[in-house]
């Protein structure tokens, strides 16, 4: 069996991870799964699949660093959400390798995967249904607490450790679904090459999420950031907490998603045919209805990702700096 070797700053092997991520022998692991959303079309990236862009010194892609950090934190299974049309290339570039170091499963997000009675909606749709449907595709695969991430986002080590600790700790039942969100600082999540979409959050004194608004067209302007709302430009504080689609969830969420997806499809005509069933909006509604409580786990790490083709060079530079700082060995997966 091939193993993943974790290296310290001197490139000395200090920890080996094999199947099921057994960090130490005779240690009873608390199981948690990493779910990677990789079904996005990636239209802004241009030709090619942006989730598979090589950014590391030996051809590593962002997903490699995400999996490395997750396994190091304690996660012991990976589920990839992909489209069947990219399955062959995806497995050749990453899936077949990762299967050698941890348990791997696949879920497939397709336009025609809708509840019975809504088949007519598919004919008028070209765009994916959104992150809510993506997670719903995992309902028959994921049976343990799980962390959701985007395939083309680098989140940093702190985020995975905080998420794993939250998902595997014992807590009293509250009658609500317990969720965690890794919160990032807006200024650490902006692109130099265009506007981005972020879930802008309100958090109370107990670090609980009280409101989240999917905000589009956020970009740097001078020493600050702006977004467009209802045709008007509004300023956003650079220290605003934002969601980067890094959610810690439990299997109970699937029932809510299933019911909500049907309701979403019933209301689609009124809301517009291009509307997506988005996880931040779903969780925001769950908070309003008293169905969920969401703990915000703050990360000071700098996010980076390949939203635009021009972002790739900046990501490569950031990876080099992390390697030089000792965060990763030069041989990430060996």
C-alpha positions in Angstrom: 0.0 0.0 0.0 1.3 3.5 -0.9 1.5 5.9 2.0 1.4 9.7 2.2 4.5 10.9 4.0 4.2 14.1 6.0 7.4 16.0 6.3 8.6 18.6 8.8 10.5 21.8 7.8 13.7 19.8 7.4 12.0 17.4 5.0 12.3 14.6 7.5 9.4 12.1 7.7 7.5 12.6 10.9 4.1 11.0 10.1 2.7 8.5 7.7 -0.9 8.2 6.6 -2.2 5.0 5.0 -5.7 3.8 4.2 -8.3 5.2 6.6 -5.7 7.8 7.7 -4.3 5.8 10.7 -2.2 8.6 12.2 -0.9 6.3 15.0 -1.3 2.6 15.5 -3.7 1.5 18.3 -5.5 4.8 18.3 -9.3 4.8 17.9 -10.0 7.3 15.2 -13.1 9.5 15.2 -14.3 9.3 11.6 -15.0 12.3 9.5 -15.2 12.7 5.8 -14.0 15.4 3.4 -16.5 16.2 0.6 -14.9 18.1 -2.3 -17.3 19.9 -4.7 -15.6 19.6 -8.1 -18.6 19.6 -10.5 -18.5 23.3 -11.4 -18.2 24.1 -15.0 -15.5 26.7 -14.3 -16.5 29.0 -17.2 -14.5 32.0 -16.0 -11.3 29.9 -16.2 -11.3 29.6 -19.9 -10.4 26.4 -21.7 -9.6 23.5 -19.4 -10.9 22.3 -16.1 -9.8 24.8 -13.4 -10.0 22.3 -10.6 -7.2 20.3 -12.2 -4.8 23.3 -12.8 -1.3 22.4 -11.7 0.1 24.8 -9.1 2.7 22.9 -7.2 6.4 22.4 -8.0 5.8 18.8 -9.1 2.5 19.2 -10.8 0.3 19.2 -7.6 -3.1 20.7 -7.8 -5.0 22.6 -5.1 -7.0 19.5 -4.2 -3.8 17.7 -3.3 -3.0 20.4 -0.7 -6.6 20.2 0.6 -6.5 16.5 1.0 -3.0 16.6 2.6 -4.2 19.1 5.2 -7.5 17.2 5.9 -5.8 13.9 6.4 -3.2 15.5 8.7 -6.0 17.0 10.7 -7.8 13.6 11.1 -10.2 13.2 8.2 -10.1 9.6 6.9 -12.3 9.5 3.8 -12.7 11.7 0.7 -15.8 12.0 -1.5 -15.5 13.8 -4.8 -18.6 15.4 -6.3 -18.0 15.5 -10.1 -19.8 15.4 -13.4 -19.7 12.2 -15.3 -18.4 14.0 -18.4 -15.1 14.8 -16.5 -14.9 11.5 -14.7 -12.1 9.9 -16.8 -9.8 12.9 -16.7 -10.5 13.6 -13.0 -9.6 10.0 -12.0 -6.5 10.0 -14.2 -5.2 13.3 -12.7 -6.1 12.8 -9.1 -8.7 10.2 -8.1 -6.6 7.1 -8.8 -3.7 8.5 -6.8 -5.8 9.4 -3.8 -7.4 6.0 -3.7 -4.0 4.6 -2.7 -3.7 6.7 0.4 -7.3 6.9 1.8 -10.8 5.7 1.2 -12.4 7.5 -1.8 -15.9 7.6 -3.1 -17.6 9.5 -5.9 -21.0 11.3 -6.2 -22.2 12.7 -9.5 -24.0 16.0 -9.9 -26.2 16.0 -13.0 -28.9 18.3 -14.3 -31.4 15.4 -14.6 -31.0 14.3 -11.0 -34.3 15.9 -9.8 -37.2 14.6 -7.7 -40.0 12.9 -9.6 -42.4 15.3 -11.2 -39.9 18.0 -12.0 -38.3 16.4 -15.1 -39.7 19.2 -17.3 -37.5 21.7 -15.4 -34.4 20.0 -16.8 -35.2 20.8 -20.5 -34.8 24.5 -19.9 -31.7 24.3 -17.8 -28.1 24.5 -18.8 -26.5 25.6 -15.6 -25.9 23.2 -12.6 -28.5 23.4 -9.8 -26.0 24.7 -7.2 -24.2 23.6 -4.1 -27.3 22.4 -2.2 -28.0 19.8 -4.9 -24.3 18.9 -5.0 -24.3 18.0 -1.3 -27.6 16.2 -1.7 -25.9 13.9 -4.3 -23.9 12.4 -1.3 -26.9 11.2 0.7 -26.4 7.5 0.0 -22.6 7.7 0.4 -21.8 9.8 3.5 -22.9 8.4 6.8 -20.6 10.3 9.2 -19.9 14.0 10.0 -18.4 15.7 6.9 -16.7 18.8 5.8 -17.6 20.5 2.5 -15.1 22.4 0.5 -14.7 23.8 -3.1 -12.2 21.9 -5.2 -10.4 25.1 -6.5 -10.0 26.8 -3.1 -7.0 26.7 -0.8 -8.1 27.1 2.8 -5.1 26.6 5.0 -4.2 24.1 7.7 -5.9 25.9 10.6 -9.3 25.5 9.0 -9.2 21.7 8.7 -8.0 21.2 12.2 -10.7 23.4 13.7 -13.4 21.7 11.6 -12.3 18.2 12.5 -12.2 19.0 16.2 -15.7 20.4 16.0 -17.2 17.6 14.0 -15.8 14.8 16.2 -16.4 16.3 19.6 -19.3 15.2 21.8 -22.1 17.8 22.4 -25.5 17.8 24.0 -28.5 17.5 21.7 -30.3 20.8 21.2 -33.1 19.7 18.9 -31.4 21.6 16.1 -28.9 20.4 13.5 -25.4 21.4 14.6 -23.3 23.0 11.8 -20.0 24.7 11.8 -18.7 27.2 9.2 -15.1 28.2 8.8 -15.2 32.0 8.7 -12.5 33.9 6.7 -11.7 37.6 6.7 -13.0 39.3 3.5 -9.6 41.0 2.7 -7.9 37.5 2.8 -10.3 36.1 0.1 -10.3 38.7 -2.7 -8.9 38.2 -6.2 -6.7 40.7 -8.0 -8.2 39.6 -11.3 -11.9 40.2 -11.0 -15.0 40.1 -8.9 -15.9 37.3 -6.6 -19.0 36.0 -4.8 -18.8 35.6 -1.0 -21.3 34.8 1.7 -21.1 37.9 3.9 -21.9 37.0 7.5 -23.1 38.4 10.7 -21.8 36.7 13.8 -22.9 37.2 17.5 -20.7 37.5 20.6 -20.8 33.7 21.0 -19.4 33.2 17.5 -22.7 31.9 16.2 -23.9 32.7 12.7 -27.0 34.9 12.8 -27.3 35.9 9.1 -25.6 35.2 5.8 -26.1 36.9 2.5 -24.7 35.6 -0.8 -23.1 38.8 -2.2 -22.0 39.0 -5.8 -19.5 41.2 -7.7 -17.2 41.9 -4.7 -13.9 43.4 -5.8 -11.1 45.5 -4.5 -11.4 49.2 -4.8 -8.7 51.5 -3.4 -8.1 50.4 0.2 -11.4 48.7 0.5 -13.9 46.4 -1.2 -17.2 47.1 -2.9 -20.1 45.0 -4.2 -23.1 45.7 -6.4 -26.6 45.4 -4.8 -29.8 46.2 -6.6 -27.8 48.2 -9.2 -25.9 50.3 -6.6 -22.3 50.0 -5.4 -22.0 49.4 -1.7 -18.9 49.4 0.4 -17.9 46.3 2.5 -15.5 46.4 5.5 -12.4 44.5 4.7 -12.6 42.7 8.0 -16.1 41.4 7.3 -16.5 37.6 8.1 -17.3 35.7 5.0 -18.1 32.1 4.1 -16.0 30.3 1.5 -18.3 27.3 1.3 -16.4 25.4 4.0 -19.1 23.9 6.1 -19.0 21.2 8.7 -22.2 19.2 8.4 -23.9 16.0 9.7 -26.0 13.5 7.8 -29.2 14.9 9.2 -28.8 17.7 6.7 -29.8 15.5 3.8 -33.4 15.3 4.8 -33.6 19.1 4.9 -31.9 19.4 1.5 -34.2 16.8 0.0 -37.3 18.6 1.1 -35.9 22.0 0.3 -34.9 21.0 -3.3 -38.4 20.1 -4.1 -39.7 23.4 -2.8 -36.9 25.2 -4.7 -38.0 23.6 -8.0 -41.7 24.4 -7.3 -40.8 28.1 -6.9 -38.3 28.2 -9.8 -40.6 30.0 -12.2 -41.2 32.9 -9.8 -37.5 33.2 -8.8 -36.0 32.9 -12.3 -34.8 29.9 -14.3 -31.1 30.6 -13.6 -31.5 30.6 -9.8 -29.3 28.1 -8.0 -30.1 26.0 -4.9 -27.2 27.4 -2.8 -25.9 26.0 0.5 -25.4 29.4 2.2 -29.0 30.5 1.4 -30.3 27.1 2.6 -28.4 27.3 5.9 -29.5 30.9 6.4 -33.1 29.8 6.1 -32.5 27.0 8.5 -31.2 29.5 11.1 -34.3 31.7 10.5 -36.6 28.7 11.0 -34.8 27.5 14.1 -33.7 24.3 12.5 -29.9 24.8 12.9 -27.3 26.4 15.0 -24.1 27.4 13.3 -20.8 27.8 15.0 -18.4 30.1 13.2 -14.8 28.9 13.6 -12.5 31.8 12.5 -9.5 31.2 10.4 -6.8 33.9 10.0 -5.2 31.9 7.1 -5.2 33.5 3.7 -7.5 31.9 1.2 -6.4 31.6 -2.4 -7.9 29.9 -5.5 -8.1 29.7 -9.2 -11.3 31.7 -10.0 -9.8 33.3 -13.1 -7.1 32.0 -15.4 -4.9 34.9 -14.3 -5.1 33.7 -10.7 -2.9 30.6 -11.5 0.4 32.5 -11.3 -0.4 34.0 -8.0 -1.5 30.6 -6.6 1.8 29.1 -7.7 3.7 31.9 -6.0 1.7 31.3 -2.7 2.4 27.6 -2.8 6.1 28.2 -3.2 6.1 30.6 -0.2 4.3 28.0 1.9 6.9 25.4 1.0 9.7 27.8 1.8 8.1 28.5 5.1 8.0 24.8 6.0 4.3 24.3 5.7 4.8 21.6 3.1 7.7 19.4 2.0 8.8 19.6 -1.6 7.4 16.0 -2.1 3.8 16.5 -1.0 2.4 13.1 -2.0 5.2 10.4 -2.0 
